[in-house]
Amino acid sequence: MEGTELATKEPTPGAKADQDADQTVLMSGKPLHRFVRKEPRCLGIVILIFGCAELLMGFHLSPEDFSTSNFIFIPFWQGILFSVCGILSIYTELHPSKKMVTVCLAMYVVSLIGIVVSIGFRSHCISFSSYRAHYHYYYDDDDDDAHNWRTIRMQQLHSVESVLLTCSLFVFWLLVFLSAVASYALKSTRTQVIVQHVPPPRSDTASN
């Protein structure tokens, strides 16, 4: 009789599968998992690569005497911001929590403000270098090698700043997307109500 009672209490494979499916649906409906489903780890890897590129170009631009974005150390602090955002996005997908999503959202907003500053200053540097190159090419009569090298160097720096500006614009839209998803997830957690149906325990009819 005791063996029969124990057998009735063990869940069947079908019931266990139904419980696992219900748990999967429940977890996928949580707002934080909506953020994870957008794959912030992949986007974080892309942002991290751009951050490393910014840091490397900062070391390359540091010895230059011309007006570049390194004048206010944009490649260094923006590279650090991008790297931190990328690392946090990767970590948050692996270990999702409301606290980590909040930290990510804060870093996204700070990085967006930094990108706005860098876009303004880099646009100024690009326009100024274009003016200098145009002036030296058309109005300067020196034909020495030093003058030619200076003009070529300014054109190279103009190209580098243009590439960095384009990368900043690309990361800007990635961070806007991640900020919107993170903000929506955090907003949904405040009003979320999860209803889970728990079946009543089976009666021990076999023991009677």
C-alpha positions as CSV (number, residue, x, y, z in Angstrom):
1,M,0.0,0.0,0.0
2,E,2.9,2.4,0.8
3,G,4.5,1.6,-2.5
4,T,1.3,2.5,-4.3
5,E,1.0,5.8,-2.4
6,L,4.6,6.8,-3.3
7,A,4.0,6.0,-6.9
8,T,1.0,8.3,-7.0
9,K,3.0,11.2,-5.7
10,E,5.7,11.0,-8.3
11,P,5.0,13.4,-11.2
12,T,4.7,11.9,-14.6
13,P,7.0,12.9,-17.4
14,G,4.2,14.7,-19.2
15,A,3.3,16.8,-16.1
16,K,7.0,17.6,-15.6
17,A,7.3,18.8,-19.2
18,D,4.2,21.0,-18.8
19,Q,5.7,22.5,-15.7
20,D,9.0,23.2,-17.4
21,A,7.1,24.8,-20.3
22,D,5.1,27.0,-18.0
23,Q,8.2,28.1,-16.2
24,T,9.9,28.9,-19.6
25,V,6.9,31.0,-20.6
26,L,6.8,32.7,-17.2
27,M,10.5,33.6,-17.4
28,S,10.3,34.9,-21.0
29,G,7.5,37.2,-20.1
30,K,9.5,39.1,-17.4
31,P,10.5,42.6,-18.4
32,L,14.2,42.0,-17.6
33,H,14.1,39.0,-20.0
34,R,12.7,41.3,-22.6
35,F,15.9,43.3,-22.4
36,V,18.0,40.1,-22.6
37,R,16.1,38.9,-25.7
38,K,17.4,42.0,-27.6
39,E,20.9,40.4,-27.3
40,P,22.7,43.2,-25.5
41,R,25.8,41.0,-25.4
42,C,26.2,41.1,-29.2
43,L,25.7,44.9,-29.3
44,G,28.0,45.2,-26.3
45,I,30.8,43.4,-28.1
46,V,30.4,45.8,-31.1
47,I,30.5,48.8,-28.7
48,L,33.5,47.4,-26.9
49,I,35.4,47.1,-30.3
50,F,34.6,50.7,-31.1
51,G,35.9,51.7,-27.6
52,C,39.2,49.9,-28.1
53,A,39.5,51.6,-31.5
54,E,38.9,55.0,-29.9
55,L,41.7,54.3,-27.3
56,L,44.1,53.2,-30.0
57,M,43.5,56.3,-32.1
58,G,43.9,58.4,-29.0
59,F,47.5,57.2,-28.6
60,H,48.1,57.8,-32.3
61,L,46.7,61.4,-32.1
62,S,48.4,62.4,-28.9
63,P,51.7,63.6,-30.4
64,E,50.1,65.7,-33.1
65,D,50.5,69.5,-33.1
66,F,47.5,70.1,-35.2
67,S,44.0,70.7,-33.8
68,T,42.5,67.3,-33.2
69,S,39.9,65.7,-30.9
70,N,42.7,64.8,-28.6
71,F,42.9,68.4,-27.5
72,I,40.2,67.6,-24.9
73,F,41.2,63.9,-24.8
74,I,38.0,62.7,-26.5
75,P,39.4,59.4,-27.8
76,F,40.5,58.4,-24.2
77,W,37.4,59.2,-22.2
78,Q,35.0,58.2,-25.0
79,G,36.9,55.0,-25.5
80,I,36.6,54.3,-21.8
81,L,32.9,55.0,-21.8
82,F,32.3,52.7,-24.8
83,S,34.4,50.0,-23.2
84,V,32.4,50.2,-20.0
85,C,29.1,50.2,-21.8
86,G,30.1,47.1,-23.8
87,I,31.3,45.2,-20.7
88,L,28.2,46.0,-18.8
89,S,26.0,44.9,-21.7
90,I,27.8,41.6,-21.9
91,Y,27.6,41.0,-18.2
92,T,23.9,42.0,-17.9
93,E,22.9,39.4,-20.5
94,L,24.7,36.7,-18.6
95,H,23.5,37.9,-15.2
96,P,20.3,39.8,-15.7
97,S,19.0,41.8,-12.7
98,K,17.1,45.1,-12.2
99,K,20.2,46.6,-10.6
100,M,22.5,45.8,-13.5
101,V,19.9,47.1,-16.1
102,T,19.7,50.3,-14.1
103,V,23.5,50.7,-14.1
104,C,23.6,50.0,-17.9
105,L,20.9,52.6,-18.5
106,A,22.9,55.2,-16.5
107,M,26.1,54.5,-18.4
108,Y,24.2,54.6,-21.7
109,V,22.9,58.1,-20.9
110,V,26.3,59.3,-19.8
111,S,27.9,57.9,-23.0
112,L,25.2,59.6,-25.2
113,I,26.0,63.0,-23.6
114,G,29.7,62.4,-24.2
115,I,29.0,61.5,-27.9
116,V,27.1,64.7,-28.4
117,V,30.1,66.6,-27.0
118,S,32.5,64.7,-29.2
119,I,30.4,65.1,-32.3
120,G,30.3,68.9,-31.8
121,F,34.1,69.2,-31.2
122,R,35.0,66.8,-34.0
123,S,32.8,68.6,-36.4
124,H,34.7,71.8,-35.5
125,C,38.1,70.1,-35.9
126,I,37.1,68.7,-39.3
127,S,35.9,72.1,-40.6
128,F,39.0,73.8,-39.3
129,S,41.4,71.3,-40.8
130,S,39.6,71.5,-44.1
131,Y,39.9,75.3,-44.1
132,R,43.6,75.1,-43.2
133,A,44.3,72.5,-45.9
134,H,42.4,74.7,-48.5
135,Y,44.2,77.8,-47.5
136,H,47.7,76.2,-47.6
137,Y,46.9,74.6,-51.0
138,Y,45.6,77.7,-52.7
139,Y,47.2,80.7,-51.0
140,D,50.5,79.5,-49.7
141,D,53.3,79.8,-52.2
142,D,55.8,77.6,-50.3
143,D,56.7,74.5,-52.2
144,D,59.2,73.0,-49.8
145,D,58.9,69.4,-48.6
146,A,58.0,70.5,-45.1
147,H,55.0,72.4,-46.4
148,N,53.8,69.6,-48.6
149,W,54.2,67.1,-45.7
150,R,52.2,69.4,-43.4
151,T,49.4,69.6,-46.0
152,I,49.3,65.8,-46.5
153,R,49.4,65.3,-42.7
154,M,46.4,67.6,-42.2
155,Q,44.5,65.6,-44.8
156,Q,45.3,62.4,-43.1
157,L,44.1,63.7,-39.7
158,H,41.0,65.0,-41.5
159,S,40.2,61.5,-42.7
160,V,40.9,60.0,-39.3
161,E,38.6,62.4,-37.5
162,S,35.9,61.7,-40.1
163,V,36.1,58.0,-39.5
164,L,35.9,58.5,-35.7
165,L,33.0,60.8,-36.2
166,T,31.1,58.2,-38.3
167,C,31.9,55.5,-35.6
168,S,30.6,57.8,-32.9
169,L,27.3,58.3,-34.8
170,F,26.9,54.6,-35.3
171,V,27.5,53.9,-31.5
172,F,25.1,56.7,-30.7
173,W,22.2,54.9,-32.4
174,L,23.2,51.6,-30.8
175,L,23.1,53.3,-27.4
176,V,19.8,55.0,-28.1
177,F,18.3,51.5,-28.9
178,L,19.7,49.9,-25.8
179,S,18.6,52.8,-23.6
180,A,15.0,52.5,-25.0
181,V,14.9,48.8,-24.3
182,A,16.4,49.1,-20.8
183,S,14.1,52.0,-19.9
184,Y,11.1,50.0,-21.1
185,A,12.2,47.0,-19.1
186,L,12.7,49.0,-15.9
187,K,9.4,50.8,-16.4
188,S,7.5,47.5,-16.8
189,T,9.0,46.0,-13.6
190,R,7.1,48.6,-11.5
191,T,3.7,47.6,-12.6
192,Q,4.2,43.9,-13.5
193,V,1.9,41.4,-12.0
194,I,2.7,37.7,-12.6
195,V,0.0,35.2,-12.1
196,Q,1.1,31.6,-11.9
197,H,-1.4,28.8,-11.5
198,V,-0.3,26.2,-9.0
199,P,-2.4,23.0,-9.2
200,P,-3.7,21.6,-5.9
201,P,-1.9,18.5,-4.5
202,R,-3.3,15.2,-5.6
203,S,-5.5,13.4,-3.1
204,D,-4.2,10.1,-1.8
205,T,-7.1,8.1,-3.1
206,A,-5.0,5.0,-3.5
207,S,-4.3,4.9,0.3
208,N,-8.0,4.6,1.0
